[in-house]
Every structure is written in structure tokens, then in C-alpha cells.
Amino acid sequence: MIESDEARTHPTAIIEEGVVLGSGTVVWDHVHIRRATSIGHDCIIGGKTYVAYEVVIGNYVKINSFVYVCTGVTIEDFCMVGAHVVFTNDRFPRAGTRDLTGLATSDPTSTTLSTRMCRGATIGANATIGPGATLGEFSMTGMGAVVTRDVPAHALVMGSPARIGGWMCVCGHLLCRLPLVNDGEHVAGATECPDCGRSYRLDGESCSLEASDAGTSR
């Protein structure tokens, strides 16, 4: 195990060979982190969470209890993963080989897909993230949602399968809900966060920070 002097791990946690933990990171009880996984600084890995091998987790990440993070997942800085979230990576999961002579390999294959959780994104408790999805910057996935496709930056997605239901600010407050406007198009135009004052541009099915606010941290 490779561990920073400043990282803290619970005595019941299993940290396999080649795991890198950044300074200030805390790993709670009965966590299992597989080989060659990298976790940045100032992260929290909640109790009973499983992190598979070669997963990459950035800085300032919060992962709550009982989360399953499979191989092929990348979690960028400032992300939050709620309790009991499950990531998946196999489009065609079967227990047996194609000729039914034994168990299928658990190693990555040509059908294993990578998932990326971009900077600042949040996933609510009990959500399931399908293989190959990208969750855009500062997006928010609602509790119990089943994500089967990419999520745009700042989008709020809900349901099974998950659908866009609104747009979210960097600070976590709702910018607007979607219903549709009279002409059948999604809400478009400029809007401002009622909590922190950041300015956004809504354009059909996308949402972006105005250039003047893109580099701010309020």
C-alpha cells in the first residue's frame, strides 16, 4: 500500500497494494479499495463502500456509505456520490462464458465501458449509473434515478430512465425546472441563480455559465 502520511484509514478498511491516497483523505470502516486505485487529497470514502481496481478519484470528493464503484470509473474533483449508488460497466452481463463451460472473466473485456463523473457533479442516494455514461460538470442525478445516457453539464435528471427535469447552479441550487414553453422548445435565455447570483445561458437542451462567472468561486 502507498499511503500519504496525512491520510487516515479505519482499522477495518482493506487497502490493496498500489493504492494511492492523497493527504487529508479519510477512509471509513469496512471500505475495500482494490489495487492500483488512485484517490486524491481531502476526500471522504464512506463506510462499507467498495472501490474496484484502477479507479481514478480526484480531489475534494465525497463518497457516502455502501457505494459500489466499478473498474472503468473516473470521478473528478468536487464530486459527491450519495449512499447506495451503484456504477456499472458491462453492457452484456452474464455469469458464464459464451460456450457455457465456466465462469466468465471478471477482468475488463471489449464490452467493458468507462464512466466519467465530471467536476462538481452530484449523484443522489440509490441511483444506478449505466455503463459508458458521462455525467457533465455540476450535473445532479436525483435519488433512485437510473442513468442510461450522458447527462449534460448542470442538468438535473430524475426517474427511470433518467430524464432532464431542470438545470442546476454550481452552488447546488435549482436554476429552473423544465416544463416546456408554448412553442414546444425547452426554456431558453439568460437566468441567474437566486442563491449565489451566478449568471447562466440556457439554450435549448444545454446550460452554461456566462463567461464573467466561469472562473469565480462564490
C-alpha positions in Angstrom: 0.0 0.0 0.0 1.2 3.5 -0.9 -0.4 6.0 1.6 0.3 9.6 2.3 1.4 10.3 5.9 -1.6 12.6 6.3 -4.3 10.2 5.0 -6.4 8.3 7.6 -7.9 4.8 7.2 -10.1 2.9 9.6 -8.5 -0.3 11.0 -11.2 -2.4 9.4 -10.6 -0.9 5.9 -8.9 -3.1 3.3 -6.5 -1.2 1.2 -4.8 -3.3 -1.5 -1.3 -3.0 -3.0 -0.6 0.1 -5.1 -3.5 2.2 -3.8 -2.6 5.9 -3.6 -4.4 8.1 -1.0 -3.8 11.8 -1.0 -3.2 13.9 2.1 -6.3 14.7 4.2 -8.3 11.8 2.7 -10.3 9.7 5.2 -11.3 6.1 4.5 -14.0 4.9 6.9 -14.9 1.4 8.3 -15.1 -1.7 6.2 -14.2 0.1 3.0 -12.5 -2.1 0.4 -10.2 -0.3 -2.1 -8.7 -2.6 -4.8 -5.3 -2.4 -6.3 -3.9 0.5 -8.4 -6.7 2.8 -7.5 -5.8 6.5 -7.1 -7.7 8.8 -4.7 -6.8 12.5 -4.4 -6.4 14.7 -1.4 -9.1 15.8 1.0 -11.6 13.1 0.1 -14.1 11.1 2.2 -14.8 7.4 1.4 -17.8 6.3 3.5 -18.2 3.1 5.4 -18.8 -0.2 3.6 -18.0 1.3 0.2 -16.3 -0.9 -2.5 -13.9 0.7 -5.0 -12.7 -1.6 -7.7 -9.2 -1.7 -9.2 -7.7 1.1 -11.3 -10.4 3.6 -10.4 -9.4 7.2 -10.5 -10.9 9.6 -8.0 -9.9 13.3 -7.8 -9.7 15.8 -5.0 -12.4 17.0 -2.6 -14.6 14.1 -3.4 -17.3 12.8 -1.0 -18.5 9.2 -1.4 -21.1 8.2 1.1 -21.7 4.7 2.6 -22.4 1.5 0.7 -21.4 2.8 -2.7 -20.2 0.4 -5.5 -17.6 1.9 -7.8 -16.6 -0.5 -10.5 -13.5 -0.6 -12.8 -13.5 2.0 -15.5 -15.0 4.8 -13.4 -13.3 8.2 -13.2 -14.6 10.7 -10.6 -13.3 14.2 -11.0 -12.8 16.9 -8.4 -15.6 18.2 -6.1 -18.0 15.4 -6.9 -20.5 13.9 -4.4 -21.8 10.3 -4.5 -24.8 9.5 -2.3 -25.3 6.4 -0.3 -26.0 3.1 -2.1 -25.1 4.4 -5.5 -24.1 1.7 -8.0 -21.9 2.2 -11.0 -21.9 -0.4 -13.8 -19.6 -1.1 -16.7 -20.8 -4.2 -18.6 -23.3 -3.9 -21.5 -23.8 -7.6 -21.8 -23.5 -9.1 -18.3 -23.6 -12.9 -18.0 -22.1 -15.2 -15.3 -21.0 -17.8 -17.8 -18.7 -18.0 -20.8 -20.4 -17.9 -24.3 -19.9 -21.7 -24.6 -21.2 -22.2 -21.1 -18.1 -24.1 -20.0 -17.3 -22.0 -17.0 -17.4 -18.6 -15.3 -16.9 -15.5 -17.5 -13.9 -13.4 -16.6 -14.2 -10.6 -14.2 -11.4 -8.7 -16.0 -12.3 -5.9 -18.5 -13.2 -7.1 -22.0 -14.2 -5.4 -25.2 -17.7 -4.9 -23.8 -16.5 -3.1 -20.7 -17.3 0.6 -20.9 -15.8 3.6 -19.0 -17.9 6.1 -17.0 -16.9 9.6 -16.2 -18.3 11.8 -13.4 -17.2 15.3 -14.3 -16.1 18.1 -12.0 -18.7 19.1 -9.4 -21.4 16.5 -10.3 -23.7 15.0 -7.7 -25.4 11.6 -7.6 -28.3 11.2 -5.2 -28.8 8.1 -3.0 -29.8 4.8 -4.5 -29.1 5.9 -8.1 -27.8 3.5 -10.7 -25.3 4.7 -13.4 -25.3 2.7 -16.6 -22.2 1.7 -18.4 -20.4 4.2 -20.6 -22.3 7.3 -19.3 -20.7 10.7 -18.8 -22.2 12.9 -16.1 -21.5 16.5 -17.0 -20.0 19.2 -14.8 -22.2 20.2 -11.9 -25.0 18.0 -13.1 -27.3 16.5 -10.4 -28.7 13.0 -10.6 -31.8 12.6 -8.5 -32.4 9.9 -5.8 -33.2 6.5 -7.3 -32.6 7.6 -10.8 -31.4 5.1 -13.5 -29.0 6.8 -15.8 -28.8 5.2 -19.3 -27.2 8.0 -21.3 -24.9 11.0 -21.0 -26.1 13.8 -18.7 -25.4 17.4 -19.9 -23.5 19.9 -17.7 -25.7 21.5 -15.0 -28.7 19.2 -15.8 -31.0 17.8 -13.1 -32.0 14.3 -14.2 -34.7 12.2 -12.5 -36.6 8.9 -13.0 -36.1 5.6 -14.7 -34.7 6.0 -17.3 -33.4 9.4 -16.1 -34.7 12.5 -18.0 -33.8 16.1 -17.7 -36.1 17.9 -15.4 -34.3 21.2 -14.8 -30.9 23.0 -14.6 -28.6 23.4 -11.5 -26.2 26.0 -10.4 -22.6 25.3 -9.4 -23.7 26.0 -5.8 -26.3 23.3 -5.9 -29.5 25.4 -6.1 -32.1 24.9 -8.8 -32.0 27.4 -11.6 -35.2 26.4 -13.3 -37.5 23.4 -13.9 -38.5 22.4 -17.3 -41.7 22.5 -18.3 -41.7 23.3 -21.9 -42.6 26.7 -23.2 -45.5 27.3 -25.6 -43.6 26.6 -28.8 -42.5 23.2 -27.6 -38.9 24.1 -27.0 -37.0 23.9 -23.7 -36.7 27.1 -21.7 -34.0 29.4 -23.3 -32.4 32.7 -22.5 -30.4 34.2 -19.6 -31.1 33.3 -15.9 -29.4 34.0 -12.6 -29.1 31.7 -9.6 -31.4 33.0 -6.8 -28.9 31.9 -4.1 -25.4 32.9 -5.3 -26.1 35.2 -8.2 -24.1 33.4 -10.9 -25.4 34.1 -14.4 -26.2 31.3 -16.9 -27.3 31.0 -20.5 -30.0 28.4 -21.3 -30.0 27.3 -24.9 -32.4 24.6 -25.8 -31.1 21.5 -24.0 -27.9 23.0 -22.6 -26.9 25.3 -19.8 -23.6 27.1 -19.4 -22.1 29.7 -17.1 -21.7 33.1 -18.5 -18.0 34.0 -19.3 -17.9 36.5 -16.5 -18.8 33.9 -13.9 -16.9 30.9 -15.3 -13.8 31.4 -13.2 -15.5 32.5 -10.0 -15.9 30.6 -6.7 -18.6 32.3 -4.6 
